Amino acid sequence: METITVYDIAREANVSVATVSRVLNDTAPVRASTRQKIMAIIEKHKFQPNALARSLVNKKTGMIGVLFPDSSNMFFPEVFGGAERAAQKLGYTLFLCNTFSDYNRESEYLNLLCERQVDGLILMGGRINSRHCPPSLVQEVVDIQRKIPIVLINGTLPGHPCHRVKTDEYLGTKLIVQHLIDRGHRQIGFLGGSAATTTTVEKLQAYRRTLEANQLSYRKEWVRMGSFSMSCGRQLMEAFLTMSNRPTAILCINDYVAIGAMKTAISRGLRIPEDIAIAGFDDTQLSSAMNPELTTVSQQSEQLGMQAMLILSKLIQKEKVTKLTVLAPNLIIRQSTQ
């Protein structure tokens, strides 16, 4: 059987392809008699419109590419979930790409998504969180941005203004350090992260300045970096527990490092928070599943994703949008610091 296309439908109905498209997508009014004629032809041929046909007519694919660095860290899927819910309401489908924080993989996905003619891109992690991103990688995104709208989540490209959505991680860190101080702690450590990432540097600055604002000393030996994983938290806590003058409270770069630190502390017979208080960051679902439950900072992960998708949709429609949207963090106080 010969394949019927929107062009065949338009020819038989003696109307333009755009009119057929308006009927199929219900995007604009069409005279009732014309609509009935088109629908009758569609029914006669059992025509099933497909995404490729719609994209040829509308110059839109309805696809959004989303790049994030680590599907095993629940924060990123939670952000993605918020974006997906917003996308469904707006009529878009998301194309998810896990880059594993690999720049080459990022570039491969960016090229693939451009070939697929996605309508827009949402980027998280990787190069947009690098303190020293190679100029060639910055330029790659800038070049794509000239053709496809892009929104960055919790990141930036130095020297190139992009539309960005972020949680105020600096404020979030201040809130949680101040909470520990208000609980009576004067010796507060910092675990995890990488000096190569902007998010770690931002949190460290807030940590140090909040200590200094409360006339407390910043001690380099109480700051231990490594990565963002649970195993990193375990290893770094092992090192802390060998110190004769160790902190009484610890802020971790994220919930995963905090959970690793808690597991090591508990395995060594320490009580949380009586012997040592531990706090995380991100408020992933794991933070409330721990025993004791973890004090943390909510980045409003779902709202981050939703806002990014709403802004991207406006950019696709060529509407004017504020370059930077900042969400306020929420301090979530639970058993691990009380």
N, C-alpha and C positions, 0 to 999 in steps of 0.2 A: 504494500500500500504506500502510495506517495505521501511524503511528509508535508503537512499543511503548515504554513508559516503565517505570521501576522501580515506579511505582504500579500499573500493569497487572499486572506480574509478581507483586507482593505480593497483589493482589486475587485472581488466579487460584490462587495457592498457599494462599490463606487464612491469610496471615501478615502481620506488620507490615512496613512499609517498612524499618525498622531491621534486621530479620532479613535481608531481601534485601541490604541494604548490607553486613552482616557477611559474608555469603557472597561477594559480589562483591569486597570488599576484604580478606577473610580477616583481619579485625581482632579477632574473638572467636569462641569455640567455638559451633557450631550442631549440634543433634542430627543424626546421620548421615542418618536417614530424611527429615528436613526439608530438609537440604542437597541430597539426591538429587532430591527433588521440585522444588525451586527450579531446580536445574541442568537438569533435564529440560525445564522450561518455557522457560528461557533458550535452550536448544538448539532447541526447537520453533519459537520465534519468530525465531531467529537474532539475538537481542538483542545489541547492542553498547553497553555502558555508555559514557557520555561524561562529560567533566569537569564540565559544568554540572549534570548529574543528581547526580553524587557530591557536588558542593558544596551542593546543596539539602538533601541528606540529612545530610551530615556537618557542615554549617556551615563547611567548609574548602574552599579552592580548590586547595591544594597549590602555590600560586604565591608566590614571594618577589620583591619588587622590589629592584633594586640600582641605586643612583645613583652614578656616578663622573664625574670632571671632564674626562678627557682620554684617549681611546682610543689616541692616537698615542704616549703615554708608556707603555712596556712594563710599568712597575711596576704600573699599575692593572689591565691585563689579567691579569697574573700573580697578583695578589690575587684577582681574579674567578675565575681558574682553580681556585684552592684552595677558594673558596666553592662553586663548581659541583661539584667532586668530592665534597665533603661533602654537598651537597644531593642528589645522585643517590643516595647511600647511604641518605639519610634519607627519600627518596621525594618530594622537592620539585623543582620546575622554577623556574629563575631567569629573571626578566624584566629585561633589561639596558637601562639608560637612560644615554646619554652627555650630560651637561649642559653641557659646554664651559665650566664654571665660570661659567655665566650664572644669576643668581638667579631671573630670570623663568622660564627654562627649567626650573630645579629645581622651582619652584612648579607649573608645568604638569604635570610628570611626577608630582609628589606627588599632585596632584588626580586624575590619570588612574589611578594605581595604587590609590588609595582607591576609585575608582569600580569598578575591576576586582576589588575585594575581596581583595587579596593578603593572605596570612596574616601577613606580616612585611616589614620594610624594613631594608636595609643601606645606610648612607650613607657616602660618601667624598668628601673635598674640598669645594669650594664654601663655603657658609656656615659649615660646622662647622670650617673652618680660618681663618675671618676673625677678625682681632683686634678689629674693631668691627662685628660683625654687627648690622644693624638689628633692634630689638626685635620688629618685626612678623614678621620671618622666623624669629626664634627661637620666637615664640609659635605660628607655623604648625606647626612640628615638634612642639612641646609638645602642641598640640591633637590632632594625629594620634596621638601616642604614647598618649593616653588610650584610643584605640580599637584601635591596632595596635602590636604590639611592634616596637621599633626598636633596632638596634645601630649604633654609630658606630665607624668605623675611623680611627685616627690623627687624631681631632678631638674637639671638645667643644662644648657649648652653655652659655655662661656663666650661672651661677645656676640651672641646671636639670639635676639629676643624671640622666644617661642611662647605659645600659649601653654600655661602651666596650671596644674592644680596640685596643691600640697597641703599637708597638715603642718602646723607650726611645731616642729620637733624641738626647736630651741625652747619654746615655752613649756612644752611637755616635760622636757628634762628638768627645767627649773622647778616645776610643780612637784615632781617626784623627789628631787633632792631636798627641797624645802620640807616636804612631808617627813622624810627621814630625820632631818634636823629637828623638826617639831616633836618628833617622837623621842628626842633626847640623845640621838646619835651624834657623836663628834668625830668619829673615825669612819669615813665612808669611802669605799673603794669603787672601782669601775672596771667591769669585765667585758671583754669581747669587742668585736668590730675590727675594722682595718683602717690604718692611717691613710690608705689610698682612696677611701671613699668620703664623699662630702658629708654624708649623714653621720658618720662617726665623728668627724671633726666638729660638726655643728653641735652634737650632743656633748662632746668633751669640753667645748668652750662654755656651754651652759652649765655643765657640772662644776667646772673650775670657778667660774664667776659667781655662782650661787654659794659655793663654799666661802669664797673671799668676802662676799657681801655679808656673811654671817660670822666674820672674823675667824674662820677655820682654815687650817693649813691644807694646801694642795701638796700631796706627796706622790712623787713619780712611782715609787715602789708599790703604791696602791692602785696603779693603773696598769692593767694587763690586757693587751690586745691579741687577737689571733684570727678569728673568723666569726661567723654568725650561726654556728651550729650547736647542737646539744653536746656533741663530743668536745667541742671547744670549751663549753662551760664546765664540763667535768674536769678537763685537764687543768684549766686555769684555777679552779677552786682547789684542786690538789696542791697547787703551788702556794696559794694563799694560806692553806691550813698548816704549812710548814713554817710560817713566819711566827716569830715570838711575839711580835706586836702587830697583830693583824686587825683589819677593820671589824667593827661590830655590825656594819651594814654594807650591803653591796648593791649597786645599781648595774644592771646588765644591759647590753646594747639592744637586746630583744628578748622575747619570751623563751625562745629556744635555748639561748645561752643561760638564761635564768633557771630553766628547768634542769639543765645539765648540772648547774652549780648546786641546786637544791638536792639532787640525787646524791651527789658526792658528799655534801654536808651531812645528810641523813645517814648515809652508809658509814660515816665516821662517828656516829653517835651524837651529833649535834642536834639540838632542838631549834626549830624555826617557828617563831622569831625570837625565842627566849635567849638562845646562845648567839644567833646571828640572823639578822633580817636580810631578806633578799627581795629585790624588785625587778620587774622586767619592763618591756616596752612593746606595744602593738595591740595588746588585748586580743590575742588570737583565742580560738575556742579552747585550746589546751590550758590556758591560764586559769580557767575556772574549773577544769577537770582535775587539777592537781590536789594533793592533800599534804600540807595545807594549800588552800587556794592562793594564787599568786597576785600580789599587788602589781599593777601595771599602768600603762597609759594607753588609752584608746586613741587610735589615729582616725577613728570613724571610717574604717576600711571600705564599707559598702558605700558610704557617701562619697568617698574619693572616686570610686569607680563610676557612680551615677553622675556626679558632676562632670567628670572627664567626658563621658558619653554625651551628655546634654550640650556641653560646650562644643564638642566636635560636630555634633549635628547642626548647630548654628553656623559653624564655619563652613560646613558643606553647603549650606543654604546661602552662603556669602553674607551672613549677618555680622555686624560688628560685635565683638566680644572682648571683655577686659582681658589683658594679657595674663594677669596673675590672679588666681582665686585661692584664698587661704582659709582652711578650716581650723577651728579651734580644737585643741586636744582636750580629752577628759581624763582626769586622774581617777583611777578605779582602785579604791583601797580595799584590800582583802586580808586574809589571815597571815600571810607571810611577813607582814611588817607591823602587825598590831600587837 
